[in-house]
């Protein structure tokens, strides 16, 4: 600092008062500038070659890349004269690169270590007998995400203040560090999930941990390039954590719903309205606790529920347990399915499901049961296959067992029509691919 101040002040005196006392061919300013620069550079080199603490390395690099070339040599009074002298850098390029590597290695290790300690503290918090705090009604444990993101941002900013190239290199390294950190977070989350089921605040902690993912997801989406492999890795790991949390949160609900759904076929689809009301009532009790998830995750889990409710209903329709011979019987079942479908859609929509692609599945199946004209049935099957291109012959064949008045020829004709129509459809929403037909 003393050398820099002295050099700047003395050269200013040379420009203002001394230069004009000499003939131009003496290049007096050049002489002064080169002597001052050479002394400054020799001192910088001497320092660079000695053992330096991390803060000293940062300061020296700041002088080499930033303060000396920008603050001093671009000074309003000196800039024009210094431009003619071409002084070069304070340090040889090889020494400067060596210092940059030391700085980058040290900064990367420091940030990596602080992220590891932060994760340890988070794991410790999970083990405490405390419910996570709430913010705007959502369970949160945001200190982790905030600390990690701030550590990375601060490191990037410090490096960028040295030079754009150093900033880019540290950013590249830290973008590789974030996926590794999130994989460790995922491992810790899985460990807690498996070993702490009897923890008093098990579900709130899972919800808070899933909510944590939002800040990381938002940060990666806004700050990383679309084609960056690290970004894909980060979003994939976050998706794994979120889905793993959803699976646990939904386990109890789906276990409770299974025996209720069985009653559709056990009762030959009689009392289907009462059964659907019970499904909705049971689901409603669980949905209220999911409102402590942040909005994007709440919508995601409600859509998973919506898909499961529709899928389980379809599974019961494919069980080959009901065989109706008369159009009147088929008409009655179709009406029941339509009513159940409407109630299900209204319930899921009112609770925030945006999975509108699911809404036409049950009404279309009801329409196939209701229709008696072979041509009309084929058209409805084609429409169903266009909307749900993953439906296969085995699904339709099991479903058509309900229509016991179809001849073998008619059945074959409808099934053949399905294979023709699905061949030309582009992949869309997948509903049937996870349904096994026994």
C-alpha positions in Angstrom: 0.0 0.0 0.0 2.9 2.4 0.9 4.7 1.6 -2.4 1.6 2.0 -4.4 0.7 5.3 -2.8 4.3 6.7 -3.1 4.5 5.6 -6.8 1.2 7.2 -7.7 1.9 10.5 -5.9 5.5 10.8 -7.2 4.5 10.0 -10.8 1.8 12.6 -10.5 4.4 15.2 -9.5 6.6 14.1 -12.5 3.6 14.6 -14.9 2.5 18.0 -13.4 5.8 19.7 -12.6 9.0 17.9 -13.6 8.3 16.6 -17.1 8.2 20.1 -18.7 11.6 21.0 -17.2 13.3 18.5 -19.5 13.6 18.3 -23.3 11.0 15.8 -24.8 13.8 13.4 -26.0 14.8 12.7 -22.4 11.5 10.8 -21.9 11.8 11.7 -18.2 8.4 10.3 -17.3 9.3 7.0 -18.8 12.5 6.8 -16.8 10.7 7.5 -13.5 7.8 5.1 -14.3 10.1 2.2 -15.3 12.3 2.7 -12.2 9.3 2.8 -9.9 7.7 -0.1 -11.7 10.8 -2.3 -11.6 11.3 -1.7 -7.9 7.6 -2.4 -7.2 7.7 -5.6 -9.4 10.9 -6.8 -7.6 9.2 -6.4 -4.2 6.1 -8.2 -5.5 8.2 -11.1 -6.9 10.1 -11.3 -3.6 6.8 -11.6 -1.6 5.3 -14.0 -4.1 8.3 -16.4 -3.7 8.1 -16.3 0.1 5.7 -18.3 2.3 2.3 -16.4 2.2 -0.9 -16.9 4.1 -4.1 -17.3 2.1 -5.1 -13.6 2.8 -1.7 -12.4 1.6 -2.0 -14.4 -1.6 -5.5 -12.9 -2.2 -4.1 -9.4 -1.6 -1.1 -9.8 -3.8 -3.2 -11.2 -6.7 -5.6 -8.3 -6.2 -2.7 -5.9 -6.7 -1.4 -7.8 -9.8 -4.8 -8.2 -11.6 -6.9 -5.4 -10.2 -5.5 -2.5 -8.1 -2.2 -1.9 -10.0 -3.5 -2.1 -13.6 -6.9 -0.5 -12.9 -6.7 1.9 -10.0 -3.1 3.1 -10.5 -2.4 2.8 -14.2 -5.9 4.0 -15.2 -5.6 7.1 -12.9 -7.0 10.2 -14.6 -3.7 12.1 -14.5 -1.3 9.2 -15.2 -3.2 7.0 -17.7 -2.2 8.8 -20.9 1.5 8.9 -20.1 1.6 5.4 -18.7 0.0 4.1 -21.9 3.1 5.1 -23.8 5.5 3.3 -21.4 4.1 -0.3 -21.6 5.2 -1.4 -18.2 3.8 -5.0 -18.1 2.6 -6.9 -15.1 3.8 -6.7 -11.6 4.6 -10.5 -11.6 5.9 -12.9 -14.3 3.1 -14.9 -15.8 4.4 -18.2 -14.4 4.6 -16.9 -10.9 1.1 -15.3 -11.2 -0.3 -18.6 -12.4 1.3 -20.4 -9.5 -0.2 -18.0 -7.0 -3.6 -18.3 -8.7 -3.5 -22.1 -8.4 -2.6 -21.8 -4.6 -5.5 -19.4 -4.1 -8.0 -21.5 -6.0 -7.0 -24.8 -4.3 -7.1 -23.1 -0.9 -10.5 -21.4 -1.5 -12.0 -24.6 -2.9 -10.9 -26.6 0.1 -12.1 -23.9 2.6 -15.6 -23.8 1.0 -15.8 -27.6 0.7 -14.9 -27.9 4.4 -17.4 -25.3 5.5 -20.2 -27.0 3.5 -19.3 -30.3 5.1 -19.5 -28.7 8.6 -22.9 -27.1 7.7 -24.3 -30.5 6.7 -23.1 -32.0 9.9 -25.0 -29.3 11.8 -28.1 -30.0 9.8 -27.9 -33.7 10.6 -27.5 -32.8 14.2 -30.6 -30.7 14.1 -32.6 -33.6 12.7 -31.6 -35.6 15.7 -32.8 -33.0 18.2 -36.3 -33.5 19.7 -37.6 -30.3 18.0 -40.2 -29.6 15.3 -38.7 -27.6 12.5 -39.7 -23.9 12.3 -42.5 -22.7 10.0 -42.3 -19.8 7.6 -45.6 -18.8 5.9 -47.1 -22.1 7.0 -44.3 -24.3 5.5 -41.9 -26.3 7.5 -38.4 -25.0 6.9 -34.8 -25.7 7.6 -33.4 -23.0 5.3 -30.2 -22.2 7.1 -28.5 -25.1 5.2 -29.5 -23.9 1.7 -28.9 -20.2 2.6 -25.4 -20.9 4.0 -24.4 -23.2 1.1 -25.6 -20.8 -1.6 -24.0 -17.8 0.2 -20.7 -19.6 0.6 -20.6 -20.4 -3.1 -21.7 -16.9 -4.2 -19.2 -15.2 -1.8 -16.4 -17.4 -3.0 -17.3 -16.7 -6.7 -17.5 -12.9 -6.0 -14.1 -12.8 -4.2 -12.5 -14.7 -7.1 -14.1 -12.5 -9.7 -12.8 -9.4 -7.9 -9.3 -10.7 -8.6 -10.0 -11.3 -12.3 -12.7 -12.6 -14.6 -10.5 -15.7 -15.4 -9.9 -16.6 -11.8 -13.6 -16.0 -11.1 -14.6 -18.4 -13.9 -12.2 -21.1 -12.8 -13.4 -21.0 -9.2 -17.0 -21.0 -10.4 -16.3 -24.1 -12.5 -14.8 -25.9 -9.5 -17.6 -24.9 -7.1 -20.2 -26.0 -9.7 -18.6 -29.4 -9.4 -18.6 -29.2 -5.6 -22.4 -28.5 -5.4 -23.5 -31.8 -6.9 -21.1 -33.7 -4.6 -22.5 -31.8 -1.6 -26.1 -32.6 -2.6 -25.3 -36.3 -3.0 -24.0 -36.2 0.6 -27.2 -34.4 1.6 -29.2 -37.1 -0.2 -27.3 -39.9 1.6 -27.8 -38.2 5.0 -31.5 -37.8 4.1 -31.9 -41.5 3.2 -30.1 -42.5 6.3 -32.5 -40.4 8.5 -35.5 -41.6 6.6 -34.6 -45.3 7.2 -33.3 -45.1 10.8 -35.5 -42.5 12.4 -39.0 -43.6 11.7 -39.9 -43.4 15.4 -38.6 -39.8 15.8 -41.4 -37.7 17.2 -41.1 -35.1 14.4 -40.2 -37.6 11.6 -42.7 -36.3 9.0 -42.1 -32.5 9.7 -38.3 -33.1 9.3 -38.8 -34.9 6.0 -41.1 -32.1 4.8 -38.6 -29.4 5.9 -35.8 -31.4 4.1 -37.8 -31.6 0.9 -38.6 -27.9 1.1 -34.9 -27.2 1.4 -34.5 -28.5 -2.2 -36.5 -25.6 -3.6 -33.7 -23.0 -2.8 -31.1 -25.2 -4.4 -33.3 -25.9 -7.4 -34.1 -22.2 -7.9 -30.4 -21.3 -7.6 -29.3 -23.9 -10.2 -32.1 -22.9 -12.6 -31.2 -19.2 -12.5 -27.4 -19.4 -12.3 -26.2 -22.4 -14.3 -26.1 -22.8 -18.1 -28.7 -25.1 -19.6 -26.2 -27.5 -21.1 -24.0 -27.7 -18.0 -23.7 -31.4 -16.9 -23.4 -30.2 -13.2 -26.8 -28.6 -13.5 -28.4 -31.8 -14.8 -26.7 -33.7 -11.9 -27.9 -31.2 -9.3 -31.5 -31.3 -10.6 -31.5 -35.1 -10.8 -30.2 -35.4 -7.2 -32.8 -32.9 -6.0 -35.5 -34.8 -7.8 -34.4 -38.0 -6.1 -34.6 -36.4 -2.6 -38.0 -34.9 -3.4 -39.5 -38.2 -4.7 -38.0 -40.2 -1.9 -39.6 -37.8 0.6 -43.0 -38.0 -1.3 -42.9 -41.8 -1.2 -42.6 -41.9 2.5 -45.2 -39.2 3.1 -47.6 -41.1 0.9 -47.0 -44.6 2.2 -49.6 -44.5 5.0 -52.3 -43.0 2.7 -51.8 -45.5 -0.1 -51.8 -48.4 2.4 -55.1 -47.2 3.9 -56.7 -46.8 0.4 -55.9 -50.2 -0.9 -58.6 -52.2 1.0 -61.1 -49.5 0.3 -60.5 -49.8 -3.5 -60.9 -53.6 -3.2 -64.5 -53.1 -2.1 -65.4 -51.8 -5.6 -65.0 -55.3 -7.1 -66.0 -57.2 -4.0 -69.3 -55.4 -4.1 -69.7 -55.8 -7.9 -69.6 -52.0 -8.2 -72.7 -51.6 -6.0 -72.4 -48.7 -3.5 -69.6 -47.2 -5.6 -70.6 -43.7 -4.6 -70.2 -44.5 -0.9 -66.9 -46.2 -1.5 -65.6 -43.1 -3.5 -66.8 -40.8 -0.7 -64.7 -42.9 1.8 -61.7 -42.7 -0.6 -62.0 -38.9 -0.7 -62.5 -38.6 3.0 -59.5 -40.7 3.8 -57.3 -38.8 1.3 -58.5 -35.4 2.6 -57.2 -36.1 6.1 -53.7 -36.7 4.7 -53.7 -33.8 2.3 -54.1 -31.2 5.1 -50.6 -32.2 6.5 -49.0 -31.9 3.1 -49.9 -28.2 3.0 -46.7 -27.6 5.1 -44.8 -28.4 1.9 -43.8 -25.4 -0.2 -46.3 -24.7 -3.0 -44.4 -26.4 -5.9 -43.9 -29.5 -3.8 -47.5 -29.4 -2.5 -48.8 -29.3 -6.1 -46.4 -32.1 -7.0 -47.6 -34.4 -4.2 -51.2 -33.7 -4.9 -50.7 -34.6 -8.5 -49.1 -37.9 -7.4 -52.1 -38.6 -5.3 -54.4 -37.7 -8.2 -52.6 -40.1 -10.5 -52.7 -42.9 -7.9 -56.4 -42.5 -7.3 -57.2 -42.7 -11.0 -54.7 -45.6 -11.5 -56.1 -47.6 -8.6 -59.7 -47.2 -10.0 -58.6 -48.4 -13.4 -56.8 -51.4 -11.8 -60.2 -52.4 -10.2 -61.9 -52.1 -13.6 -59.3 -54.4 -15.2 -59.7 -57.2 -12.6 -62.2 -59.2 -14.7 -64.4 -59.6 -11.7 -67.5 -58.1 -13.3 -69.2 -59.4 -16.5 -72.4 -57.5 -17.6 -74.5 -59.0 -20.4 -77.2 -56.5 -20.9 -76.9 -52.9 -22.2 -79.0 -51.7 -19.2 -76.5 -53.2 -16.7 -73.6 -51.6 -18.6 -75.4 -48.3 -18.7 -75.8 -48.3 -14.9 -72.1 -49.1 -14.4 -71.1 -46.4 -16.9 -73.2 -43.9 -14.9 -71.5 -44.9 -11.6 -68.0 -44.6 -13.1 -68.9 -41.1 -14.6 -70.2 -40.0 -11.2 -67.1 -41.4 -9.4 -64.9 -39.7 -12.0 -66.6 -36.3 -11.5 -66.3 -36.5 -7.7 -62.6 -37.5 -8.0 -61.8 -34.7 -10.4 -63.7 -32.1 -8.3 -61.8 -33.2 -5.1 -58.3 -33.2 -6.7 -58.8 -29.9 -8.5 -60.1 -28.2 -5.4 -57.0 -29.4 -3.6 -54.7 -27.9 -6.1 -54.0 -30.7 -8.6 -53.0 -29.3 -12.0 -52.9 -32.8 -13.6 -55.8 -32.1 -16.0 -54.5 -34.8 -18.3 -55.9 -37.4 -15.9 -59.4 -36.2 -16.0 -60.6 -37.8 -19.2 -59.4 -41.4 -18.5 -62.4 -42.6 -16.4 -65.1 -40.8 -18.4 -63.7 -42.4 -21.7 -63.7 -45.8 -20.1 -67.3 -45.2 -18.9 -68.3 -44.2 -22.4 -66.8 -47.5 -23.9 -68.9 -49.5 -21.4 -72.0 -47.4 -22.2 -71.8 -47.6 -26.0 -73.3 -50.6 -27.9 -72.5 -49.7 -31.5 -69.3 -51.3 -32.6 -68.2 -48.4 -34.8 -68.8 -45.9 -32.0 -66.8 -48.1 -29.5 -63.9 -48.2 -31.9 -63.9 -44.4 -32.2 -63.9 -44.0 -28.4 -61.0 -46.6 -28.1 -59.0 -44.6 -30.7 -59.6 -41.4 -28.8 -58.6 -43.1 -25.5 -55.4 -44.4 -27.2 -54.5 -41.0 -28.6 -54.8 -39.4 -25.1 -53.1 -42.3 -23.3 -50.7 -43.8 -25.9 -49.3 -46.2 -23.3 -52.5 -48.3 -23.2 -51.9 -51.8 -24.6 -54.1 -54.6 -25.9 -53.8 -56.5 -22.6 -55.3 -53.5 -20.8 -58.2 -53.1 -23.2 -58.9 -56.9 -23.4 -59.1 -57.1 -19.6 -61.4 -54.0 -19.5 -63.7 -55.3 -22.2 -64.5 -58.4 -20.1 -67.1 -56.1 -18.5 -69.0 -56.1 -21.9 -70.0 -59.7 -21.9 -72.3 -59.2 -24.9 -69.4 -58.7 -27.3 -68.8 -61.6 -29.7 -65.2 -63.0 -30.2 -65.2 -61.4 -33.7 -66.2 -58.0 -32.3 -63.7 -58.2 -29.5 -60.9 -59.0 -32.0 -62.0 -56.2 -34.3 -61.8 -53.6 -31.4 -58.4 -54.9 -30.2 -57.0 -54.8 -33.7 -58.2 -51.2 -34.1 -56.2 -50.3 -30.9 -52.9 -51.6 -32.2 -53.4 -49.6 -35.4 -54.2 -46.4 -33.6 -51.4 -46.6 -31.0 -48.7 -47.2 -33.7 -49.0 -43.6 -35.0 -49.4 -41.7 -31.7 -46.6 -39.7 -30.2 -45.6 -40.4 -26.5 -47.8 -38.4 -24.2 -49.0 -38.7 -20.6 -48.3 -42.2 -19.2 -51.0 -43.7 -17.1 -51.3 -47.4 -18.1 -47.6 -48.4 -18.4 -47.4 -49.0 -14.6 -50.6 -51.1 -14.5 -50.0 -54.8 -14.7 -52.8 -57.0 -15.9 -53.1 -60.3 -14.1 
